[in-house]
Amino acid sequence: MPLRLRLPSTRSLHLRAPLPKPTTLASTHHHHRALTTSPRRALKEDANRTPDQLEQKKQEQLDKQKRGEGHWHEELGSSSEGNVAADRQEVKGGDHEEHIGKLQEETKRKGEEGEI
């Protein structure tokens, strides 16, 4: 029995999608995603304080520095400055659990009073 070869009709050839071109590293497609960000308040200076209140704290700090009593005011510093100060803070007495408990209570109190 002779072997019959069936070729596609001309019509079916036109309906087929073209074969994709081989991709190389240089011709890959880049897919872009939409990037959305939420604004966040990074500095504590952005809290609900008037410029007069900030200036008053600043002047108090400068007066203390002139008298040799100056120290860092956390409420005037940025969040990152507060994080660094917390990382460097040593626990007095060595009781870490007690220290953490005090910090948690202070945070709870400030949250209830609307300070944070």
C-alpha positions as CSV (number, residue, x, y, z in Angstrom):
1,M,0.0,0.0,0.0
2,P,1.5,3.3,-1.0
3,L,2.2,5.8,1.7
4,R,-0.1,8.9,1.4
5,L,1.1,12.1,2.6
6,R,-1.6,14.6,3.6
7,L,-0.6,18.3,3.4
8,P,-2.6,21.0,5.1
9,S,-4.8,23.1,2.9
10,T,-3.9,26.6,2.0
11,R,-6.7,27.9,4.0
12,S,-5.6,26.3,7.3
13,L,-2.1,27.7,6.8
14,H,-3.4,31.3,6.9
15,L,-5.3,30.7,10.1
16,R,-2.3,29.6,12.1
17,A,-0.5,32.1,14.4
18,P,3.1,32.8,13.4
19,L,5.7,30.9,15.4
20,P,7.3,32.9,18.1
21,K,10.8,34.1,17.5
22,P,13.5,32.5,19.6
23,T,14.4,34.8,22.4
24,T,17.9,35.8,23.4
25,L,19.0,37.4,26.5
26,A,19.1,40.8,24.9
27,S,15.6,40.5,23.5
28,T,13.7,39.4,26.6
29,H,10.6,41.4,27.5
30,H,10.5,43.4,30.6
31,H,7.3,43.3,32.6
32,H,6.6,46.4,34.7
33,R,4.5,46.2,37.8
34,A,2.6,49.2,39.2
35,L,4.4,50.3,42.3
36,T,2.3,52.0,44.9
37,T,3.5,53.4,48.2
38,S,1.7,54.8,51.2
39,P,2.9,58.0,52.7
40,R,4.3,57.6,56.1
41,R,5.4,60.0,58.7
42,A,9.1,59.3,59.3
43,L,9.9,62.2,61.6
44,K,8.5,62.8,65.0
45,E,8.5,66.4,64.1
46,D,5.5,65.7,62.0
47,A,3.4,65.0,65.0
48,N,0.6,67.3,65.9
49,R,2.7,70.1,67.2
50,T,2.7,73.7,66.3
51,P,5.9,75.5,65.2
52,D,5.8,77.5,68.5
53,Q,5.9,74.3,70.5
54,L,8.9,73.0,68.5
55,E,10.7,76.3,68.9
56,Q,10.0,76.3,72.6
57,K,11.6,72.8,73.0
58,K,14.5,73.8,70.8
59,Q,15.2,76.9,73.0
60,E,14.9,74.8,76.2
61,Q,17.4,72.4,74.8
62,L,19.8,75.3,73.8
63,D,19.5,76.8,77.2
64,K,20.3,73.5,78.9
65,Q,23.4,73.1,76.7
66,K,24.7,76.5,77.6
67,R,24.4,75.5,81.3
68,G,26.1,72.2,80.6
69,E,23.0,70.2,81.3
70,G,22.1,69.4,77.7
71,H,20.8,66.1,76.7
72,W,19.0,64.6,73.7
73,H,15.3,65.1,73.4
74,E,13.7,62.1,71.8
75,E,10.5,64.0,70.8
76,L,12.6,66.4,68.7
77,G,14.6,63.6,67.0
78,S,13.7,61.6,64.0
79,S,12.4,58.0,64.2
80,S,15.8,56.6,63.1
81,E,17.6,58.6,65.7
82,G,15.2,57.2,68.3
83,N,15.9,53.7,67.0
84,V,19.7,54.1,67.2
85,A,19.4,55.5,70.8
86,A,17.2,52.5,71.8
87,D,19.8,50.1,70.3
88,R,22.6,51.7,72.2
89,Q,20.7,51.9,75.5
90,E,22.1,49.7,78.2
91,V,19.8,48.1,80.7
92,K,20.6,49.4,84.2
93,G,20.8,46.6,86.7
94,G,20.9,43.9,84.0
95,D,17.2,42.9,84.3
96,H,16.2,42.8,80.7
97,E,12.7,41.4,81.3
98,E,11.8,44.2,83.8
99,H,13.2,46.8,81.5
100,I,11.1,45.5,78.6
101,G,8.0,45.4,80.8
102,K,8.5,49.1,81.7
103,L,8.9,50.0,78.1
104,Q,5.7,48.2,77.2
105,E,3.8,49.9,80.0
106,E,5.2,53.3,78.8
107,T,4.2,52.6,75.2
108,K,0.7,51.5,76.4
109,R,0.3,54.7,78.4
110,K,1.4,56.9,75.5
111,G,-1.0,55.1,73.2
112,E,-3.9,55.6,75.5
113,E,-3.1,59.3,75.9
114,G,-2.8,59.7,72.1
115,E,0.9,60.6,72.1
116,I,1.7,57.8,69.6
